[in-house]
Amino acid sequence: MATLSVLDLSPIVEGGDARQALNNSLKLAQHAETMGYHRYWVAEHHNMRGIASAATAVVIGHIAGGTRTIRVGAGGIMLPNHAPLMVAEQFGTLEALYPGRIDLGLGRAPGTDGVTAQALRRTLNSDPNKFPQDVVELREYLKDPKPQQSVCAVPGYGSKVPLYILGSSLFGAQLAAILGLPFAFASHFAPQAMQQALEIYRQEFQPSDHLAQPYVMLGYNICAADDEEEAIYLRSSGLQAYLNLRFGRPGELPPPVRNFEDSLDDQQKMVMDQISSCASTGTPQQVRGDVQQFLDTTGADELIIVAQIYDHAARVHSYKLAMEACRDL
């Protein structure tokens, strides 16, 4: 039986603002907790007008502070943007405030464009190829300190915040396998290498103090409603946002449009087809069938569900229907 979790991009909708988006994220997390979702992750993105979770650790504190039992974490922190020590301090602080509930997913992409990446780091000397070394350094800061250790994360040392490797390519799969860490694949927006990445991760996995056997989390888009026509309508907001991003026009989450997919040209339809294998739109019965087939194909241990829906009440309802449909799969 797969575990179900939430990946929230804290969408800023057209006509809304960041305050509304962050408050909606907290409300959704509170609902997700009562619905039975296992964890609630937010992601680091920069210079994205439609995403409010750039200061990811701050948003995690906001959500953890308004919930009681659900795990809260980063899916993920883009480590090349940060010094490992500072990440250890931030998440060590979160773990001190909300013990036993904090996750730290780590990615090697900047989560933005090149110009913004330079603004974040002031220099592009930060090498994404050093990601494995940065992960190991960060992991050491979260362990019990060694005798004569000159630099400690305070708070952070001894917190043992669980780490997860994120990826959309084979690189992350190999690293997660070597380090014996859980692997979260971004199949909700980049499923092309998913099956090959899972094979590599499972074949090359080396047990560690953190994990005895491979653990796979997969991103999956769900837009559920009481009838199929409404679900297709609601899903059009997320599809518009995805196309805008892919064609270099990122912006706020637009309102839904009737018959949106009928208006697409061949190139746009091809882009849409790339994510259709990791998505379900429709009634609870349709969602259940799609998710069961996806789990049978991938053997995922956990699905982390994405729902880019313009109307907050409809987004909450979609997560409710998804849980009801898939709870026992």
URZIRA-V351883 format. One record per pair of residues at least 6 apart in sequence whose ideal C-beta (glycine too) atoms are under 8 Angstrom apart, sorted by the first residue. I is the first residue (numbers start at 1). J is the second residue. D is the distance in Angstrom with one decimal. If there is no record, write none. Layout:
((I | J | D) (I | J | D))
This chain:
((1 | 328 | 6.4) (1 | 329 | 6.4) (2 | 295 | 5.5) (2 | 300 | 5.8) (2 | 301 | 6.4) (2 | 302 | 5.9) (2 | 303 | 5.6) (2 | 326 | 7.8) (2 | 329 | 5.9) (3 | 38 | 4.8) (3 | 301 | 6.6) (3 | 302 | 4.1) (3 | 303 | 7.5) (4 | 36 | 7.6) (4 | 37 | 5.7) (4 | 38 | 6.5) (4 | 302 | 7.4) (4 | 303 | 5.7) (4 | 305 | 6.4) (4 | 322 | 7.4) (4 | 323 | 6.1) (4 | 326 | 6.2) (4 | 327 | 7.3) (5 | 37 | 5.6) (5 | 38 | 4.9) (5 | 39 | 4.3) (5 | 40 | 6.9) (5 | 41 | 6.9) (5 | 217 | 7.5) (5 | 302 | 6.1) (5 | 303 | 7.1) (5 | 304 | 4.4) (5 | 305 | 6.9) (6 | 28 | 7.2) (6 | 29 | 7.4) (6 | 32 | 5.0) (6 | 37 | 5.2) (6 | 39 | 7.3) (6 | 40 | 4.8) (6 | 41 | 7.0) (6 | 304 | 6.8) (6 | 305 | 5.9) (6 | 319 | 6.7) (7 | 41 | 5.1) (7 | 42 | 7.8) (7 | 43 | 6.9) (7 | 75 | 5.4) (7 | 188 | 7.3) (7 | 219 | 6.1) (7 | 304 | 4.6) (7 | 305 | 6.7) (7 | 306 | 5.0) (8 | 25 | 5.4) (8 | 28 | 6.3) (8 | 29 | 7.4) (8 | 40 | 6.6) (8 | 41 | 7.1) (8 | 42 | 5.4) (8 | 53 | 7.5) (9 | 42 | 7.5) (9 | 43 | 6.2) (9 | 45 | 7.4) (9 | 50 | 7.8) (9 | 51 | 5.2) (9 | 53 | 6.7) (9 | 306 | 7.2) (9 | 308 | 6.7) (10 | 21 | 4.9) (10 | 22 | 6.1) (10 | 24 | 7.7) (10 | 25 | 4.7) (10 | 42 | 6.0) (10 | 51 | 6.1) (10 | 52 | 4.0) (10 | 53 | 4.2) (10 | 59 | 6.6) (11 | 21 | 6.0) (11 | 50 | 5.8) (11 | 51 | 6.8) (11 | 52 | 7.5) (11 | 241 | 7.8) (11 | 252 | 7.9) (11 | 253 | 4.2) (11 | 308 | 6.0) (11 | 310 | 8.0) (12 | 18 | 5.8) (12 | 20 | 7.6) (12 | 21 | 4.6) (12 | 49 | 6.6) (12 | 50 | 5.1) (12 | 51 | 6.8) (12 | 52 | 5.3) (12 | 252 | 5.1) (12 | 253 | 6.7) (13 | 20 | 7.7) (13 | 21 | 7.4) (13 | 50 | 7.8) (13 | 252 | 5.9) (13 | 253 | 4.6) (13 | 254 | 7.8) (13 | 255 | 7.5) (13 | 310 | 5.4) (14 | 251 | 7.8) (14 | 252 | 4.6) (14 | 253 | 6.7) (14 | 254 | 5.3) (14 | 255 | 6.2) (14 | 310 | 7.9) (16 | 252 | 7.3) (18 | 52 | 4.4) (21 | 52 | 3.9) (22 | 52 | 5.4) (22 | 59 | 6.5) (22 | 62 | 6.3) (24 | 312 | 4.8) (24 | 315 | 7.9) (25 | 42 | 6.9) (25 | 52 | 7.5) (25 | 53 | 7.6) (25 | 59 | 6.9) (25 | 62 | 7.6) (25 | 63 | 6.3) (26 | 62 | 6.1) (26 | 63 | 5.6) (26 | 66 | 4.7) (26 | 67 | 8.0) (27 | 312 | 7.2) (27 | 316 | 7.4) (28 | 312 | 7.5) (28 | 315 | 6.6) (28 | 316 | 6.0) (28 | 319 | 7.0) (29 | 40 | 4.7) (29 | 63 | 4.7) (29 | 66 | 6.9) (29 | 67 | 5.4) (29 | 70 | 6.6) (29 | 72 | 7.2) (30 | 66 | 6.3) (30 | 67 | 5.9) (31 | 316 | 5.1) (31 | 319 | 6.8) (31 | 320 | 7.2) (32 | 40 | 5.6) (32 | 70 | 6.3) (32 | 319 | 6.2) (33 | 40 | 7.7) (33 | 67 | 5.1) (33 | 68 | 6.9) (33 | 69 | 6.1) (33 | 70 | 4.1) (35 | 319 | 6.5) (35 | 320 | 5.9) (35 | 323 | 4.7) (36 | 323 | 6.0) (36 | 327 | 6.8) (37 | 70 | 6.5) (37 | 319 | 7.4) (37 | 323 | 6.6) (38 | 70 | 7.3) (38 | 71 | 6.4) (38 | 302 | 7.1) (39 | 70 | 6.5) (39 | 71 | 3.8) (39 | 72 | 7.0) (39 | 73 | 6.3) (39 | 103 | 6.1) (39 | 304 | 7.5) (40 | 63 | 6.2) (40 | 67 | 7.5) (40 | 70 | 5.4) (40 | 71 | 7.1) (40 | 72 | 5.2) (40 | 73 | 7.7) (41 | 72 | 7.6) (41 | 73 | 5.2) (41 | 74 | 6.4) (41 | 75 | 3.3) (41 | 76 | 7.6) (41 | 103 | 6.8) (41 | 105 | 6.5) (41 | 304 | 6.4) (42 | 53 | 4.3) (42 | 56 | 5.8) (42 | 59 | 5.0) (42 | 60 | 6.4) (42 | 63 | 7.1) (42 | 74 | 6.7) (42 | 75 | 6.9) (43 | 51 | 7.7) (43 | 53 | 5.9) (43 | 56 | 7.0) (43 | 74 | 7.1) (43 | 75 | 5.2) (43 | 76 | 6.4) (43 | 111 | 7.4) (44 | 53 | 6.8) (44 | 54 | 6.6) (44 | 56 | 4.4) (44 | 74 | 6.8) (44 | 76 | 6.7) (44 | 77 | 5.6) (44 | 78 | 4.9) (44 | 81 | 7.3) (44 | 107 | 7.8) (44 | 111 | 4.9) (45 | 51 | 4.5) (45 | 53 | 6.7) (45 | 54 | 6.2) (45 | 111 | 4.8) (45 | 112 | 6.5) (46 | 54 | 5.3) (46 | 81 | 7.8) (46 | 110 | 7.5) (46 | 111 | 5.8) (46 | 112 | 4.0) (46 | 116 | 5.1) (46 | 117 | 7.9) (46 | 120 | 6.2) (47 | 112 | 5.2) (47 | 113 | 6.7) (47 | 116 | 4.1) (48 | 54 | 7.6) (48 | 112 | 7.2) (48 | 250 | 5.5) (49 | 250 | 6.6) (49 | 251 | 5.2) (49 | 252 | 5.5) (50 | 241 | 6.2) (50 | 250 | 6.5) (50 | 251 | 5.7) (50 | 252 | 4.5) (50 | 253 | 5.1) (52 | 59 | 7.5) (53 | 59 | 4.8) (56 | 74 | 5.1) (56 | 77 | 6.0) (57 | 74 | 7.4) (57 | 77 | 7.7) (57 | 90 | 4.2) (57 | 91 | 6.8) (57 | 94 | 6.5) (60 | 72 | 5.3) (60 | 73 | 6.5) (60 | 74 | 6.4) (60 | 94 | 5.9) (60 | 102 | 7.2) (61 | 94 | 6.0) (61 | 97 | 7.0) (61 | 98 | 8.0) (63 | 72 | 5.1) (64 | 72 | 4.3) (64 | 94 | 6.7) (64 | 97 | 7.1) (64 | 98 | 4.3) (64 | 101 | 6.1) (64 | 102 | 7.0) (65 | 97 | 7.6) (65 | 98 | 7.5) (69 | 101 | 7.5) (70 | 101 | 7.3) (71 | 101 | 5.2) (71 | 102 | 7.3) (71 | 103 | 5.6) (72 | 98 | 7.0) (72 | 101 | 5.9) (72 | 102 | 6.4) (72 | 103 | 7.2) (73 | 102 | 5.9) (73 | 103 | 2.7) (73 | 104 | 6.1) (73 | 105 | 6.2) (73 | 164 | 7.9) (74 | 91 | 7.9) (74 | 103 | 6.9) (74 | 104 | 5.7) (74 | 105 | 5.1) (74 | 106 | 7.9) (75 | 103 | 7.9) (75 | 105 | 4.5) (75 | 164 | 7.8) (75 | 166 | 6.6) (75 | 184 | 6.5) (75 | 304 | 6.7) (76 | 104 | 7.5) (76 | 105 | 3.3) (76 | 106 | 5.3) (76 | 107 | 4.5) (76 | 164 | 7.1) (76 | 166 | 4.4) (76 | 184 | 7.5) (77 | 87 | 5.9) (77 | 104 | 6.5) (77 | 105 | 6.9) (77 | 106 | 5.7) (77 | 107 | 7.1) (78 | 107 | 5.1) (78 | 108 | 7.4) (78 | 109 | 5.9) (78 | 110 | 5.7) (78 | 111 | 4.2) (79 | 87 | 6.9) (79 | 106 | 5.1) (79 | 107 | 6.8) (79 | 108 | 6.5) (79 | 131 | 6.0) (79 | 134 | 5.0) (79 | 135 | 6.8) (79 | 138 | 7.1) (80 | 108 | 6.2) (80 | 109 | 7.8) (80 | 110 | 6.1) (80 | 121 | 7.6) (80 | 126 | 5.0) (80 | 127 | 7.5) (80 | 128 | 4.9) (80 | 130 | 7.7) (80 | 131 | 6.5) (80 | 134 | 7.4) (81 | 110 | 6.1) (81 | 111 | 7.1) (81 | 117 | 7.3) (81 | 120 | 5.1) (81 | 121 | 6.3) (81 | 126 | 7.5) (84 | 134 | 5.1) (84 | 135 | 8.0) (84 | 137 | 4.4) (84 | 138 | 3.9) (84 | 141 | 6.3) (85 | 137 | 8.0) (85 | 141 | 6.0) (85 | 151 | 6.8) (85 | 153 | 5.9) (87 | 104 | 7.5) (87 | 138 | 5.8) (88 | 138 | 5.6) (88 | 141 | 3.6) (88 | 142 | 5.6) (88 | 153 | 3.7) (88 | 156 | 4.1) (88 | 157 | 7.9) (89 | 153 | 5.0) (89 | 154 | 7.1) (89 | 155 | 6.6) (89 | 156 | 5.2) (91 | 102 | 6.1) (91 | 104 | 5.0) (91 | 142 | 7.6) (91 | 156 | 7.0) (91 | 159 | 7.4) (91 | 161 | 4.9) (92 | 141 | 7.9) (92 | 142 | 6.8) (92 | 153 | 5.3) (92 | 154 | 7.5) (92 | 155 | 3.8) (92 | 156 | 2.7) (92 | 157 | 7.1) (92 | 159 | 4.6) (92 | 161 | 6.9) (93 | 155 | 4.9) (93 | 156 | 7.5) (94 | 102 | 4.7) (94 | 161 | 7.8) (95 | 102 | 4.7) (95 | 155 | 7.3) (95 | 156 | 8.0) (95 | 159 | 4.4) (95 | 161 | 5.1) (96 | 155 | 4.7) (96 | 159 | 7.1) (102 | 161 | 5.5) (103 | 161 | 7.4) (103 | 162 | 5.8) (103 | 164 | 6.4) (104 | 161 | 5.0) (104 | 162 | 6.9) (104 | 163 | 5.4) (104 | 164 | 7.0) (105 | 163 | 7.7) (105 | 164 | 4.2) (105 | 165 | 7.6) (105 | 166 | 4.9) (105 | 184 | 5.8) (106 | 131 | 7.9) (106 | 135 | 5.9) (106 | 138 | 7.4) (106 | 163 | 6.3) (106 | 164 | 6.9) (106 | 165 | 6.1) (106 | 166 | 6.3) (107 | 166 | 4.1) (107 | 167 | 7.1) (107 | 172 | 7.6) (108 | 128 | 4.9) (108 | 131 | 3.9) (108 | 167 | 7.7) (108 | 171 | 7.1) (108 | 172 | 7.1) (109 | 128 | 7.3) (109 | 168 | 7.9) (110 | 116 | 7.5) (110 | 117 | 4.0) (110 | 120 | 7.1) (110 | 128 | 7.8) (112 | 120 | 7.3) (114 | 124 | 7.7) (117 | 124 | 6.9) (118 | 124 | 5.5) (131 | 175 | 7.3) (132 | 175 | 5.5) (132 | 178 | 7.9) (132 | 179 | 8.0) (135 | 163 | 7.1) (135 | 165 | 7.3) (135 | 175 | 7.1) (135 | 179 | 6.8) (136 | 179 | 7.6) (138 | 163 | 7.5) (139 | 163 | 6.1) (139 | 179 | 7.8) (141 | 151 | 8.0) (141 | 152 | 7.3) (141 | 153 | 4.1) (141 | 156 | 5.6) (141 | 157 | 6.5) (142 | 153 | 7.0) (142 | 156 | 5.9) (142 | 157 | 7.1) (142 | 158 | 7.8) (142 | 159 | 5.5) (142 | 160 | 5.8) (142 | 161 | 5.3) (142 | 163 | 7.8) (143 | 157 | 7.1) (143 | 158 | 7.2) (143 | 160 | 6.8) (144 | 157 | 6.8) (144 | 158 | 4.9) (145 | 152 | 5.1) (145 | 157 | 4.9) (145 | 158 | 7.2) (162 | 182 | 7.8) (162 | 210 | 6.9) (163 | 181 | 5.5) (163 | 210 | 7.2) (164 | 176 | 8.0) (164 | 181 | 6.4) (164 | 182 | 4.7) (164 | 183 | 7.4) (164 | 184 | 5.3) (164 | 217 | 7.1) (165 | 172 | 5.2) (165 | 175 | 5.5) (165 | 176 | 3.8) (165 | 179 | 7.1) (165 | 181 | 5.2) (165 | 182 | 7.2) (165 | 183 | 5.5) (165 | 184 | 7.1) (166 | 172 | 6.2) (166 | 184 | 4.9) (166 | 185 | 7.8) (166 | 186 | 6.6) (167 | 173 | 6.1) (167 | 175 | 7.8) (167 | 176 | 7.4) (167 | 183 | 7.0) (167 | 184 | 7.5) (167 | 185 | 6.0) (167 | 186 | 6.9) (167 | 197 | 6.7) (168 | 185 | 6.8) (168 | 186 | 4.2) (168 | 189 | 7.6) (168 | 190 | 3.9) (168 | 193 | 7.1) (169 | 193 | 5.6) (169 | 197 | 6.9) (170 | 193 | 6.1) (170 | 196 | 6.4) (170 | 197 | 5.4) (170 | 200 | 5.8) (172 | 183 | 6.7) (172 | 185 | 7.5) (172 | 197 | 7.2) (173 | 183 | 6.0) (173 | 185 | 7.5) (173 | 197 | 4.0) (173 | 198 | 7.1) (173 | 200 | 4.6) (173 | 201 | 4.1) (173 | 204 | 7.9) (174 | 200 | 6.0) (174 | 201 | 7.6) (174 | 204 | 6.4) (176 | 182 | 6.9) (176 | 183 | 3.8) (176 | 201 | 5.8) (176 | 205 | 7.9) (177 | 183 | 7.4) (177 | 200 | 6.8) (177 | 201 | 4.9) (177 | 202 | 7.8) (177 | 203 | 7.7) (177 | 204 | 3.9) (177 | 205 | 4.5) (177 | 206 | 6.4) (177 | 214 | 7.5) (178 | 204 | 7.0) (178 | 206 | 6.1) (179 | 206 | 7.8) (179 | 208 | 6.5) (180 | 205 | 6.8) (180 | 206 | 5.1) (180 | 207 | 5.5) (180 | 208 | 2.6) (180 | 209 | 7.7) (180 | 210 | 5.9) (180 | 211 | 5.2) (181 | 208 | 7.0) (181 | 210 | 6.0) (181 | 211 | 6.3) (182 | 211 | 6.2) (182 | 215 | 4.1) (182 | 216 | 7.6) (182 | 217 | 6.4) (183 | 197 | 7.8) (183 | 201 | 4.9) (183 | 214 | 7.2) (183 | 215 | 7.1) (183 | 216 | 5.8) (183 | 217 | 7.1) (184 | 216 | 8.0) (184 | 217 | 4.0) (184 | 218 | 7.5) (184 | 219 | 7.4) (184 | 304 | 6.9) (185 | 194 | 5.6) (185 | 197 | 5.7) (185 | 198 | 7.0) (185 | 216 | 7.2) (185 | 217 | 7.3) (185 | 218 | 5.5) (185 | 219 | 6.9) (186 | 219 | 5.3) (187 | 194 | 4.7) (187 | 218 | 4.8) (187 | 219 | 5.0) (187 | 220 | 6.8) (187 | 278 | 4.4) (188 | 218 | 7.9) (188 | 219 | 3.2) (188 | 220 | 5.8) (188 | 221 | 5.1) (188 | 275 | 7.0) (188 | 278 | 5.6) (188 | 279 | 7.5) (188 | 306 | 4.7) (189 | 219 | 7.1) (189 | 242 | 6.9) (189 | 275 | 6.1) (190 | 274 | 8.0) (191 | 274 | 7.0) (191 | 275 | 6.4) (191 | 277 | 5.4) (191 | 278 | 4.6) (192 | 274 | 6.7) (194 | 218 | 7.2) (194 | 278 | 7.4) (194 | 298 | 7.3) (195 | 298 | 7.5) (198 | 216 | 6.1) (198 | 298 | 6.4) (198 | 299 | 7.6) (201 | 214 | 6.0) (201 | 216 | 6.9) (202 | 214 | 4.9) (202 | 216 | 7.7) (205 | 213 | 7.1) (205 | 214 | 4.4) (207 | 213 | 6.9) (215 | 301 | 5.1) (215 | 302 | 7.5) (216 | 298 | 7.3) (216 | 299 | 7.1) (216 | 300 | 5.0) (216 | 301 | 5.2) (216 | 302 | 7.2) (217 | 300 | 7.0) (217 | 301 | 6.8) (217 | 302 | 4.4) (217 | 303 | 7.5) (217 | 304 | 5.5) (218 | 278 | 7.2) (218 | 294 | 7.9) (218 | 298 | 6.1) (218 | 300 | 4.5) (218 | 302 | 7.4) (218 | 303 | 5.8) (218 | 304 | 7.1) (219 | 278 | 6.9) (219 | 303 | 7.9) (219 | 304 | 5.5) (219 | 306 | 6.0) (220 | 278 | 5.4) (220 | 279 | 7.0) (220 | 280 | 7.5) (220 | 291 | 7.2) (220 | 294 | 6.6) (220 | 303 | 4.8) (220 | 304 | 7.2) (220 | 305 | 5.6) (220 | 306 | 7.0) (221 | 238 | 6.9) (221 | 275 | 6.8) (221 | 278 | 6.4) (221 | 279 | 3.8) (221 | 280 | 7.2) (221 | 305 | 7.6) (221 | 306 | 5.0) (221 | 307 | 7.2) (221 | 308 | 7.7) (222 | 279 | 7.3) (222 | 280 | 5.2) (222 | 281 | 7.7) (222 | 287 | 5.9) (222 | 291 | 7.6) (222 | 305 | 5.1) (222 | 306 | 7.5) (222 | 307 | 5.9) (222 | 318 | 6.5) (222 | 319 | 7.9) (222 | 322 | 4.7) (223 | 231 | 5.2) (223 | 232 | 8.0) (223 | 234 | 5.4) (223 | 235 | 3.9) (223 | 238 | 6.9) (223 | 279 | 7.9) (223 | 280 | 7.6) (223 | 281 | 4.7) (223 | 307 | 6.0) (223 | 309 | 6.3) (223 | 318 | 5.7) (224 | 231 | 6.0) (224 | 280 | 7.6) (224 | 281 | 7.8) (224 | 282 | 7.0) (224 | 283 | 7.1) (224 | 284 | 6.0) (224 | 287 | 5.0) (224 | 317 | 7.7) (224 | 318 | 4.6) (224 | 321 | 3.9) (224 | 322 | 5.1) (224 | 325 | 7.0) (225 | 231 | 3.9) (225 | 234 | 5.9) (225 | 282 | 7.7) (225 | 283 | 7.1) (225 | 314 | 7.1) (225 | 317 | 7.2) (225 | 318 | 6.7) (225 | 321 | 7.2) (226 | 283 | 6.9) (226 | 321 | 7.7) (227 | 283 | 6.3) (228 | 281 | 7.7) (228 | 282 | 4.6) (228 | 283 | 5.7) (228 | 286 | 6.7) (231 | 281 | 4.9) (231 | 282 | 5.0) (231 | 283 | 7.0) (231 | 318 | 7.8) (232 | 261 | 7.8) (232 | 281 | 5.8) (232 | 282 | 7.7) (233 | 256 | 5.1) (233 | 257 | 7.8) (233 | 258 | 5.9) (234 | 256 | 5.5) (234 | 309 | 5.1) (234 | 310 | 7.4) (234 | 311 | 7.3) (234 | 314 | 5.5) (234 | 318 | 7.2) (235 | 256 | 7.7) (235 | 281 | 4.7) (235 | 309 | 7.7) (236 | 256 | 4.5) (236 | 257 | 4.9) (236 | 258 | 7.8) (236 | 260 | 3.7) (236 | 261 | 7.5) (237 | 253 | 5.6) (237 | 254 | 5.7) (237 | 255 | 6.4) (237 | 256 | 4.9) (237 | 308 | 6.0) (237 | 309 | 6.1) (237 | 310 | 4.2) (238 | 253 | 7.6) (238 | 306 | 8.0) (238 | 307 | 7.6) (238 | 308 | 3.2) (238 | 309 | 6.9) (239 | 260 | 6.3) (239 | 261 | 7.2) (239 | 272 | 6.5) (240 | 254 | 4.8) (240 | 257 | 7.1) (240 | 260 | 6.8) (241 | 250 | 7.9) (241 | 251 | 7.7) (241 | 253 | 5.3) (241 | 254 | 6.7) (241 | 308 | 5.8) (242 | 271 | 7.6) (242 | 272 | 7.8) (242 | 275 | 6.9) (242 | 308 | 7.8) (243 | 264 | 8.0) (243 | 268 | 5.8) (243 | 271 | 6.3) (243 | 272 | 7.5) (244 | 250 | 5.9) (244 | 251 | 5.8) (244 | 254 | 7.9) (246 | 271 | 5.5) (253 | 308 | 6.2) (253 | 310 | 5.8) (254 | 310 | 7.1) (255 | 310 | 5.0) (256 | 310 | 5.7) (257 | 263 | 7.9) (261 | 269 | 7.7) (261 | 272 | 7.2) (264 | 272 | 6.7) (277 | 294 | 8.0) (278 | 294 | 7.0) (279 | 290 | 7.9) (280 | 286 | 6.7) (280 | 287 | 4.7) (280 | 290 | 3.6) (280 | 291 | 6.2) (280 | 294 | 7.9) (282 | 290 | 7.7) (283 | 321 | 8.0) (284 | 321 | 4.8) (284 | 322 | 7.6) (284 | 324 | 6.1) (284 | 325 | 3.8) (285 | 325 | 7.2) (287 | 321 | 7.0) (287 | 322 | 5.9) (287 | 325 | 4.9) (287 | 326 | 6.8) (288 | 325 | 4.2) (288 | 326 | 5.9) (288 | 329 | 7.1) (291 | 303 | 7.0) (291 | 325 | 7.4) (291 | 326 | 4.9) (291 | 329 | 6.0) (292 | 326 | 8.0) (292 | 329 | 5.5) (294 | 300 | 7.5) (294 | 303 | 7.8) (295 | 303 | 7.5) (295 | 329 | 6.0) (303 | 326 | 7.8) (305 | 319 | 7.0) (305 | 322 | 6.0) (307 | 315 | 5.4) (307 | 318 | 4.9) (307 | 319 | 6.2) (307 | 322 | 7.8) (309 | 315 | 3.9) (309 | 318 | 5.9))
